[in-house]
Amino acid sequence: MTASCRAVVFLVFLIGALPLCATTWFVRPDGGTRYSPKLLAGQCDGKADVAYPGKGVNRHCAFNDVRYMWMDSSYGNSRWVMAGGDTLVIRGCAASRSQQNPDAPHCRIGWDKATGNDAENFWCAGVDAWWGCSMPPLPSGTASEHTRILGGCAYGTYSCNPVIGYPYTNNNLTQLFAGFASGALMYLSGSSYVDVEGLEITTHNGQCTRVGAPAYPKSCSTDRPVSDYGQWGIITNDKTSNITMQDLYIHGFTNIGVGGAIGGAMTLTRVSIDFNAFAGWNFDDGHSTHDAPGSSITQNYVTMVGNGCLEEYPIKHPQFPALACWDSNSGGFGDAWSGQDSKLDSFTCDHCELRYNVKDAAMGPHTVIHSIAVTNSLFAGNAGQAGKWGQAANSSFLFQNNIILGDCLALQTQIPGARQASFGQKSGLPGAYVTGCRAAGGLFAYFASSGANVNFNNNTIVTYQPTILQFGCTPPNTHACANTAYNVTNNIILGYTTSEYSDTPSLYYFDEPSAHVAASHNIEYGIRSGDSCGRNGNLCSDPELVNQPKQRRIGDIFPANLDFHPSGGSPANGKGKPIDGVSSDYYGRQRPNPPSIGAVEPIH
């Protein structure tokens, strides 16, 4: 017991209250089994970051399996041994001799065998049916003392290799993997004031799917012997609040990476949610549960790639490890963020990257979010829309310093590093079940309402998709947006045609007559239905980006070396309008005054 904890115990003894002393728990491959009143032969108490010394019971040493934190392998004992405000440090796990498909030091969550429990593997017998053999909801901490579950790199001197961009190959996170028909690997339902850091959350599958038609390579068996897969990564509900996630790599699940409504603040820093067969982060729990008042999502350096695709295992193609992809026409889905019925106070994402998702990057037209800000982010190759949001009256919307490569046919063609030439159904290749661009090829759809403050500033958009900006208003047919302007300022919009879309893209489409645009200092080239050239600083000149393809049909794919920097002679250079809050470009370089048009300043 620490000196500070002893002081607390003495104080509460004097006032007659119960002591509250946080404990740090440890799991490591060279630890021992758990000692408990039900298992007196257990080797370790889990409270020291040291190995089991090799003899004795109830020694002061680490557990050797993370499941000992909520199960002691006796019948029906399924309570967390840790309390709210405690810290759990997971350095890795051992695998028992009878474990099927062992992968130590990675930590298995779920049954040890496809046939379930037996005399040697008694992990999940008699546990609460609603969470099965998964990690149960973490005990809640407090505002001053969070519960923490940490990979080894996140404890002590923080040494986790940051989870930024894709592919994430420099991985020193502690891996937890779900298997043998697990539901969720981790439940955060009802949990609050919890930090989750330094973990790879995944499943070792690549053999079967729970979504998509046809099922490729086969359907997962849910009857014993079950297939070795996990459905969901992390599950929340409308009581989940004040959750911090940092340096997490969540990937490979047969359904979703993260899912469920939320009940308060969620903060994500350096989190990658990739190649989950149904969706990346799905806020729809299937019961139309609304997020609780005060719910918010604050995100920095969040990556979502390849959702809607089943991940191969083991990963042999790290740039794009898809085994099969399905869209909503082939029994799949494929959103990155999916927010049906979401009601949030705020949604922000800075330095986010959303690529090659089978449906929309974000987020669903049925959302009602008061404040949205997406900045310094990249959207590329998503088969659905890059952005899809809706907001109620008096809300704010900021879409600024972003790059959009509207390339909805990308999955029909060769993605660099993929295992095959196409995941488009027309190719006839195994695992290729994406039927085409969604929503008639629209790129960005948004509706506001009365009193909204809407700003699209300093973005660079390159696309062949037929409709670029689709604007509406709610409630429809009420002229509610007569006094709400869509401010479109300092954007480069560059259009192309393809064999699939032979007409030049239309810049604007209005779902509601009262929706209107205040546009200035944009470069619009290769598009139709745009703004008047030469008025309000708007130009209709070639933006002359570095390695920009010629203005012609581009064969349904953009070149890999496409660069979004304006060339030295670009008309974008120094022709923008200064905007409060835009002091740097997409790459963090300082903006001059006046700035350049688009997301990126030229390289001098």
URPEUR-V164797 format. One record per residue. N is the residue number from 1. RES is the residue in three letters. OMEGA is omega as a letter, one per 40 degrees, with the letter a starting at -180 (* if undefined). NEAR is the number of other ideal C-beta (glycine too) atoms within 12 Angstrom. Layout:
{{N RES OMEGA NEAR} {N RES OMEGA NEAR}}
//
This chain:
{{1 MET a 14} {2 THR i 12} {3 ALA a 10} {4 SER i 15} {5 CYS i 19} {6 ARG i 14} {7 ALA i 15} {8 VAL i 22} {9 VAL a 19} {10 PHE a 16} {11 LEU a 17} {12 VAL i 16} {13 PHE a 13} {14 LEU a 11} {15 ILE i 11} {16 GLY i 8} {17 ALA i 12} {18 LEU i 12} {19 PRO i 22} {20 LEU a 20} {21 CYS a 24} {22 ALA a 27} {23 THR i 29} {24 THR a 28} {25 TRP a 38} {26 PHE i 42} {27 VAL i 48} {28 ARG a 35} {29 PRO a 28} {30 ASP i 25} {31 GLY a 42} {32 GLY i 35} {33 THR a 32} {34 ARG i 41} {35 TYR i 29} {36 SER i 26} {37 PRO i 13} {38 LYS a 20} {39 LEU a 25} {40 LEU i 14} {41 ALA a 18} {42 GLY a 31} {43 GLN a 32} {44 CYS i 41} {45 ASP i 30} {46 GLY a 43} {47 LYS i 30} {48 ALA a 24} {49 ASP a 26} {50 VAL i 22} {51 ALA i 24} {52 TYR a 32} {53 PRO i 18} {54 GLY i 13} {55 LYS i 11} {56 GLY i 17} {57 VAL i 20} {58 ASN i 24} {59 ARG a 25} {60 HIS a 22} {61 CYS a 33} {62 ALA i 39} {63 PHE i 48} {64 ASN i 34} {65 ASP a 44} {66 VAL a 50} {67 ARG i 44} {68 TYR i 42} {69 MET i 44} {70 TRP i 38} {71 MET i 42} {72 ASP a 35} {73 SER i 34} {74 SER a 26} {75 TYR i 17} {76 GLY a 18} {77 ASN a 27} {78 SER i 31} {79 ARG i 20} {80 TRP i 32} {81 VAL i 32} {82 MET a 35} {83 ALA i 25} {84 GLY a 28} {85 GLY i 30} {86 ASP i 33} {87 THR i 36} {88 LEU i 51} {89 VAL a 35} {90 ILE i 48} {91 ARG a 38} {92 GLY a 35} {93 CYS i 36} {94 ALA i 33} {95 ALA i 26} {96 SER a 25} {97 ARG a 11} {98 SER a 18} {99 GLN i 28} {100 GLN a 26} {101 ASN a 26} {102 PRO i 24} {103 ASP i 27} {104 ALA e 25} {105 PRO i 28} {106 HIS a 33} {107 CYS i 46} {108 ARG i 41} {109 ILE a 49} {110 GLY i 44} {111 TRP i 40} {112 ASP a 38} {113 LYS i 30} {114 ALA a 27} {115 THR i 20} {116 GLY a 24} {117 ASN i 27} {118 ASP a 20} {119 ALA a 13} {120 GLU a 17} {121 ASN a 29} {122 PHE a 28} {123 TRP a 41} {124 CYS a 36} {125 ALA i 24} {126 GLY a 20} {127 VAL a 28} {128 ASP a 22} {129 ALA a 14} {130 TRP i 17} {131 TRP i 30} {132 GLY a 34} {133 CYS a 39} {134 SER i 43} {135 MET a 48} {136 PRO a 33} {137 PRO a 33} {138 LEU i 40} {139 PRO a 34} {140 SER i 31} {141 GLY i 30} {142 THR i 18} {143 ALA a 16} {144 SER a 12} {145 GLU a 24} {146 HIS i 31} {147 THR a 37} {148 ARG i 36} {149 ILE a 46} {150 LEU i 40} {151 GLY a 43} {152 GLY a 35} {153 CYS a 31} {154 ALA a 36} {155 TYR a 28} {156 GLY i 17} {157 THR a 8} {158 TYR a 18} {159 SER i 19} {160 CYS i 31} {161 ASN a 22} {162 PRO a 28} {163 VAL a 40} {164 ILE i 25} {165 GLY a 27} {166 TYR e 38} {167 PRO i 29} {168 TYR a 34} {169 THR a 17} {170 ASN a 18} {171 ASN i 26} {172 ASN i 24} {173 LEU i 40} {174 THR a 39} {175 GLN i 35} {176 LEU a 47} {177 PHE a 43} {178 ALA i 46} {179 GLY i 44} {180 PHE i 40} {181 ALA i 36} {182 SER i 44} {183 GLY i 39} {184 ALA i 40} {185 LEU a 50} {186 MET i 47} {187 TYR i 38} {188 LEU a 45} {189 SER a 35} {190 GLY a 29} {191 SER i 38} {192 SER a 34} {193 TYR a 30} {194 VAL i 45} {195 ASP i 36} {196 VAL a 47} {197 GLU i 40} {198 GLY a 41} {199 LEU i 49} {200 GLU a 44} {201 ILE a 48} {202 THR i 47} {203 THR a 50} {204 HIS a 37} {205 ASN a 41} {206 GLY a 36} {207 GLN a 30} {208 CYS a 33} {209 THR i 42} {210 ARG i 35} {211 VAL i 38} {212 GLY i 39} {213 ALA e 19} {214 PRO i 19} {215 ALA a 27} {216 TYR e 32} {217 PRO i 20} {218 LYS i 22} {219 SER i 22} {220 CYS i 34} {221 SER i 20} {222 THR i 18} {223 ASP a 12} {224 ARG e 15} {225 PRO a 17} {226 VAL i 30} {227 SER a 35} {228 ASP a 34} {229 TYR i 43} {230 GLY a 48} {231 GLN a 40} {232 TRP i 47} {233 GLY a 53} {234 ILE i 50} {235 ILE i 46} {236 THR i 44} {237 ASN a 33} {238 ASP i 30} {239 LYS i 25} {240 THR a 39} {241 SER i 33} {242 ASN i 32} {243 ILE i 47} {244 THR i 35} {245 MET a 45} {246 GLN a 37} {247 ASP i 40} {248 LEU i 50} {249 TYR a 49} {250 ILE a 49} {251 HIS i 53} {252 GLY a 47} {253 PHE a 50} {254 THR i 50} {255 ASN a 42} {256 ILE i 48} {257 GLY i 54} {258 VAL a 49} {259 GLY i 44} {260 GLY i 44} {261 ALA i 38} {262 ILE a 48} {263 GLY a 32} {264 GLY a 34} {265 ALA i 30} {266 MET a 45} {267 THR a 31} {268 LEU i 41} {269 THR i 32} {270 ARG i 35} {271 VAL i 49} {272 SER a 49} {273 ILE a 48} {274 ASP i 49} {275 PHE i 52} {276 ASN a 53} {277 ALA i 52} {278 PHE a 41} {279 ALA i 50} {280 GLY i 53} {281 TRP a 51} {282 ASN a 44} {283 PHE a 46} {284 ASP a 30} {285 ASP i 28} {286 GLY a 18} {287 HIS a 13} {288 SER i 15} {289 THR i 25} {290 HIS i 25} {291 ASP a 38} {292 ALA i 28} {293 PRO a 18} {294 GLY a 20} {295 SER i 37} {296 SER i 31} {297 ILE i 45} {298 THR a 31} {299 GLN i 42} {300 ASN i 29} {301 TYR i 31} {302 VAL a 47} {303 THR i 45} {304 MET a 52} {305 VAL i 48} {306 GLY i 52} {307 ASN a 55} {308 GLY i 52} {309 CYS i 54} {310 LEU a 48} {311 GLU i 44} {312 GLU i 33} {313 TYR e 31} {314 PRO a 17} {315 ILE i 29} {316 LYS a 16} {317 HIS a 23} {318 PRO i 25} {319 GLN i 26} {320 PHE a 34} {321 PRO i 36} {322 ALA i 50} {323 LEU i 39} {324 ALA i 45} {325 CYS i 54} {326 TRP i 40} {327 ASP a 41} {328 SER i 28} {329 ASN a 25} {330 SER i 34} {331 GLY i 27} {332 GLY a 44} {333 PHE i 39} {334 GLY i 51} {335 ASP i 46} {336 ALA i 55} {337 TRP i 49} {338 SER a 43} {339 GLY i 41} {340 GLN i 30} {341 ASP i 27} {342 SER i 44} {343 LYS a 32} {344 LEU i 39} {345 ASP a 29} {346 SER i 32} {347 PHE i 44} {348 THR i 33} {349 CYS i 44} {350 ASP a 29} {351 HIS i 30} {352 CYS a 48} {353 GLU a 43} {354 LEU a 47} {355 ARG i 39} {356 TYR i 47} {357 ASN a 53} {358 VAL i 55} {359 LYS a 45} {360 ASP i 43} {361 ALA i 54} {362 ALA e 47} {363 MET i 48} {364 GLY a 37} {365 PRO a 32} {366 HIS i 24} {367 THR i 40} {368 VAL a 33} {369 ILE a 41} {370 HIS a 32} {371 SER i 26} {372 ILE i 42} {373 ALA i 34} {374 VAL a 45} {375 THR i 34} {376 ASN a 37} {377 SER a 40} {378 LEU i 40} {379 PHE a 47} {380 ALA i 40} {381 GLY i 46} {382 ASN a 50} {383 ALA i 53} {384 GLY a 50} {385 GLN i 40} {386 ALA i 51} {387 GLY i 45} {388 LYS a 39} {389 TRP i 45} {390 GLY a 41} {391 GLN i 43} {392 ALA a 29} {393 ALA i 23} {394 ASN i 18} {395 SER i 34} {396 SER a 28} {397 PHE i 40} {398 LEU i 36} {399 PHE a 42} {400 GLN i 40} {401 ASN a 45} {402 ASN i 44} {403 ILE i 42} {404 ILE i 44} {405 LEU a 41} {406 GLY a 44} {407 ASP a 44} {408 CYS i 50} {409 LEU a 38} {410 ALA a 43} {411 LEU i 52} {412 GLN a 36} {413 THR a 33} {414 GLN i 27} {415 ILE a 36} {416 PRO i 23} {417 GLY a 22} {418 ALA a 36} {419 ARG a 29} {420 GLN a 27} {421 ALA a 21} {422 SER i 29} {423 PHE i 46} {424 GLY a 35} {425 GLN a 30} {426 LYS a 19} {427 SER a 21} {428 GLY a 13} {429 LEU i 24} {430 PRO a 22} {431 GLY a 37} {432 ALA a 35} {433 TYR i 42} {434 VAL a 45} {435 THR i 30} {436 GLY i 30} {437 CYS a 38} {438 ARG i 34} {439 ALA i 29} {440 ALA i 19} {441 GLY i 32} {442 GLY a 35} {443 LEU a 45} {444 PHE i 46} {445 ALA a 37} {446 TYR i 48} {447 PHE i 40} {448 ALA i 45} {449 SER a 35} {450 SER i 26} {451 GLY a 21} {452 ALA i 37} {453 ASN a 26} {454 VAL a 40} {455 ASN i 38} {456 PHE a 44} {457 ASN i 42} {458 ASN i 44} {459 ASN i 48} {460 THR a 49} {461 ILE i 48} {462 VAL a 45} {463 THR i 47} {464 TYR a 40} {465 GLN a 49} {466 PRO i 32} {467 THR a 35} {468 ILE a 46} {469 LEU i 46} {470 GLN a 36} {471 PHE i 40} {472 GLY a 36} {473 CYS i 35} {474 THR e 31} {475 PRO a 19} {476 PRO i 20} {477 ASN i 14} {478 THR a 17} {479 HIS a 18} {480 ALA a 26} {481 CYS a 35} {482 ALA a 18} {483 ASN i 20} {484 THR a 35} {485 ALA i 26} {486 TYR a 37} {487 ASN a 31} {488 VAL a 43} {489 THR i 38} {490 ASN a 44} {491 ASN i 51} {492 ILE i 53} {493 ILE a 46} {494 LEU a 46} {495 GLY i 39} {496 TYR i 39} {497 THR i 25} {498 THR i 31} {499 SER i 17} {500 GLU a 27} {501 TYR a 30} {502 SER i 15} {503 ASP i 21} {504 THR a 28} {505 PRO i 38} {506 SER a 29} {507 LEU a 41} {508 TYR i 32} {509 TYR a 29} {510 PHE i 25} {511 ASP a 25} {512 GLU a 28} {513 PRO a 16} {514 SER i 28} {515 ALA a 36} {516 HIS a 24} {517 VAL i 35} {518 ALA a 25} {519 ALA i 33} {520 SER i 31} {521 HIS i 36} {522 ASN i 47} {523 ILE a 45} {524 GLU a 43} {525 TYR a 37} {526 GLY a 34} {527 ILE i 39} {528 ARG i 21} {529 SER a 22} {530 GLY a 32} {531 ASP a 31} {532 SER a 17} {533 CYS i 18} {534 GLY i 15} {535 ARG i 16} {536 ASN i 20} {537 GLY i 28} {538 ASN a 33} {539 LEU i 34} {540 CYS a 25} {541 SER i 25} {542 ASP a 23} {543 PRO i 40} {544 GLU i 30} {545 LEU i 42} {546 VAL a 23} {547 ASN a 17} {548 GLN i 29} {549 PRO i 29} {550 LYS a 16} {551 GLN a 21} {552 ARG i 16} {553 ARG a 21} {554 ILE i 31} {555 GLY i 20} {556 ASP i 29} {557 ILE i 30} {558 PHE i 35} {559 PRO a 22} {560 ALA a 19} {561 ASN i 13} {562 LEU a 24} {563 ASP a 28} {564 PHE i 39} {565 HIS i 31} {566 PRO i 37} {567 SER a 23} {568 GLY a 17} {569 GLY a 15} {570 SER i 33} {571 PRO i 30} {572 ALA a 43} {573 ASN i 31} {574 GLY a 25} {575 LYS a 29} {576 GLY i 40} {577 LYS i 29} {578 PRO a 23} {579 ILE i 28} {580 ASP i 13} {581 GLY i 17} {582 VAL a 35} {583 SER i 20} {584 SER a 24} {585 ASP a 36} {586 TYR a 34} {587 TYR i 22} {588 GLY i 16} {589 ARG a 20} {590 GLN i 14} {591 ARG i 33} {592 PRO i 19} {593 ASN e 14} {594 PRO a 20} {595 PRO i 35} {596 SER i 44} {597 ILE i 47} {598 GLY a 51} {599 ALA a 48} {600 VAL i 39} {601 GLU i 37} {602 PRO i 32} {603 ILE a 18} {604 HIS * 13}}
//
